[in-house]
Amino acid sequence: MVAAKYAVLAVVASVLCACAATSPIVAQVRPVMPPVMPPAGQAGTLGDTLDPNWIPAGFGTLRQDDIALKVSPANGLQVRAIPLDERIIRLMSPDSYRSLRELVTSKDRELLAVKERNRLPSYSIWYVSFFAQEQGETRFSPQEFIINNTGRDFRPLDMLPITPGFGEYRLKQREVQSALLIFDGQIDVNQPLSALMESTPSVTDWNRVIQRIERERSLVRSRAAAAQKPPA
């Protein structure tokens, strides 16, 4: 009887050892959160979502004017361009972020068609508005809106009208026409840049915009971390 008892114990021990050798240790398994993918039509790849510039949405306070590139040609035309880089618009107030995000999403199909048509690995989307101050009719050419960045001049590769009548390229006094202008994705909004419209340079100091973005990015991380802390 004693010999049989020890034999049974030996069998059980060998089975437990085999299970331990083949089974994962549950305590060591940690869930891996998938990275946030860029929205359709945005520049970048999966690797971009892992860079430190990606922050959670809903904690920003910036306004559109805080990240706008502005040009004022001599004919009374005013141009305002906002980069729709997801890593930047997440720094905006929740309402502003939501409206711009929905604007990009509403154009997903057209943006994908632009990418296929131009065969680009990535591209940069800008929300550009044209505003007329003077009386009478003011004409504009969106193709003349040029961004200088990383030692290159970038012209729009394509455009998607937002407001009715944009394709007429003319404005009445105090009228606004807007469109999404699509550029080569090699534009780096985290580097100094400027714009040119009808030979007039932009009035925005983009270095200050970058400083504002970096400061807000740090604040967003702090707000997000505070929101995740359990109540005392």
MARPALUM-309423 format. One record per residue (C-alpha): x, y, z. Coordinates in steps of 0.1 Angstrom, whole numbers, padded with zeros to 4 digits, always signed. Each point is the difference from the previous one (the first is absolute). Example, Ala and Ser with C-alpha at 12.3 -4.5 7.8 and 13.67 -1.06 7.14 Angstrom:
BEGIN
+0123-0045+0078
+0014+0034-0007
This chain:
BEGIN
+0000+0000+0000
+0028+0024+0009
+0018-0008-0032
-0031+0007-0020
-0006+0033+0018
+0035+0012-0009
-0004-0011-0036
-0032+0021-0003
+0018+0030+0015
+0029-0003-0024
-0024-0001-0030
-0018+0032+0013
+0033+0018+0005
+0012-0009-0035
-0033+0013-0015
+0003+0033+0019
+0036+0005-0012
-0010-0005-0036
-0029+0025+0003
+0024+0026+0016
+0024-0005-0029
-0026+0006-0027
-0024+0025+0015
+0006+0038+0002
+0003+0017+0033
-0032+0020+0003
+0015+0025+0024
+0026+0010-0025
-0024+0007-0029
-0007+0037-0005
-0026+0013-0024
+0015+0019-0029
-0021+0030-0011
-0001+0004-0038
+0014+0032-0013
-0024+0026-0013
+0000-0001-0038
+0000+0032-0020
-0033+0008-0015
-0005-0008-0037
+0017+0026-0021
+0025+0011+0026
+0037-0001-0005
+0020-0026+0017
+0003-0037+0008
-0004-0022+0030
+0034+0011+0012
-0012+0036+0003
-0026-0010+0025
+0028-0011+0024
+0019+0033+0000
-0002+0023+0030
-0021+0026-0019
-0031-0022+0003
-0021+0010+0030
-0036-0009+0011
-0028+0021-0014
-0024+0021+0021
+0025+0018+0023
+0012+0028-0023
-0009+0037+0003
+0015+0016-0032
-0022+0019-0024
+0002-0001-0038
+0018+0033-0002
+0027-0013+0023
+0012-0025-0026
-0009+0020-0032
+0023+0011-0027
-0011+0034-0013
+0007+0020-0032
-0013+0034-0009
+0006+0008-0037
-0002+0037-0011
-0034-0004-0017
-0019-0002+0032
-0001-0038+0000
+0007-0018+0033
+0010-0037+0001
+0000-0022+0030
+0013-0035-0001
-0003-0026+0028
+0020-0033-0002
-0024-0029+0006
+0028-0023+0014
-0017-0021+0026
+0029+0005+0024
-0006+0037+0000
-0038+0003-0001
-0002-0022+0031
+0015+0030+0018
-0031+0021-0007
-0030+0004+0022
-0024-0030-0002
-0026+0018-0021
+0026+0013-0025
+0017-0034-0002
-0033-0017-0006
-0011+0023-0028
+0033-0003-0019
+0002-0037+0005
-0035-0004-0014
+0009+0023-0029
+0029-0024-0009
-0022-0031+0005
-0027+0014-0022
+0025+0002-0028
+0016-0035+0005
-0012-0014-0033
+0012+0030-0020
+0033+0001+0019
+0007-0036-0008
-0008+0007-0037
+0026+0028+0001
+0026-0023+0014
-0007-0026-0026
+0001+0026-0027
+0033+0015+0011
+0015-0033+0011
+0015+0016+0032
+0012-0020+0030
-0013+0028+0022
-0014+0035-0002
-0006+0031+0020
-0035+0014+0003
-0007+0037+0007
-0033+0017+0006
+0004+0033-0019
-0024+0029+0000
+0000+0030-0023
-0016+0033+0012
-0006+0032-0019
+0001+0034+0018
-0003+0025-0028
-0032+0009-0019
-0007-0014-0034
+0013-0034-0012
+0032-0015+0012
+0015-0028-0019
+0023-0027+0014
+0020-0030-0012
+0004-0028+0026
+0028-0015-0022
+0020+0031+0009
+0000-0009+0037
+0035-0014+0005
+0015-0014+0032
+0037+0002+0005
+0013-0027+0023
+0032-0021+0004
+0017+0020-0028
-0028-0007-0025
-0030+0018-0015
-0032-0021+0001
-0029+0008-0023
-0034-0015+0005
-0003-0034-0018
-0038+0000+0002
-0028+0017+0018
-0035-0009+0013
-0025+0029+0002
-0019+0004+0033
-0021+0031-0007
-0023+0004-0030
+0014+0021-0028
+0037-0006+0010
+0008-0011-0036
-0009+0034-0013
+0031+0014+0017
-0015+0034+0007
-0014+0017+0031
-0024+0028+0009
+0009+0023+0028
+0000-0019+0034
-0006-0033-0018
+0019-0031+0011
+0008-0030-0022
+0017-0031+0014
+0015-0032-0012
+0023-0028+0010
+0033+0004-0018
+0021-0032-0003
+0038+0002+0000
+0028-0025-0001
+0003-0017+0033
+0036+0010+0003
-0011+0033+0016
+0011-0001+0036
-0021+0023+0021
+0023-0005+0030
+0027+0018-0020
+0001+0037-0009
-0022+0008-0030
-0015+0030-0018
-0025+0007-0027
-0001+0021-0031
-0032+0013-0018
+0003+0022-0031
+0036+0008+0009
-0010+0011+0035
+0017-0019+0029
-0020-0012+0030
-0001+0022+0031
+0000-0029+0024
+0031-0008+0020
-0002-0038-0001
+0028-0004+0025
-0023+0015+0026
-0028-0023-0012
+0023-0030+0006
+0008+0013+0035
-0037+0003+0007
-0006-0035-0013
+0028-0015+0022
-0012+0018+0031
-0036-0011-0005
+0011-0036-0008
+0018-0001+0034
-0031+0014+0017
-0023-0025-0017
+0022-0029+0013
-0003+0014+0035
-0038+0004-0002
-0004-0035-0014
+0022-0015+0027
-0020+0018+0027
-0033-0012-0015
+0012-0036+0002
+0010+0002+0037
-0025-0019+0022
-0019+0022+0025
+0016+0002+0034
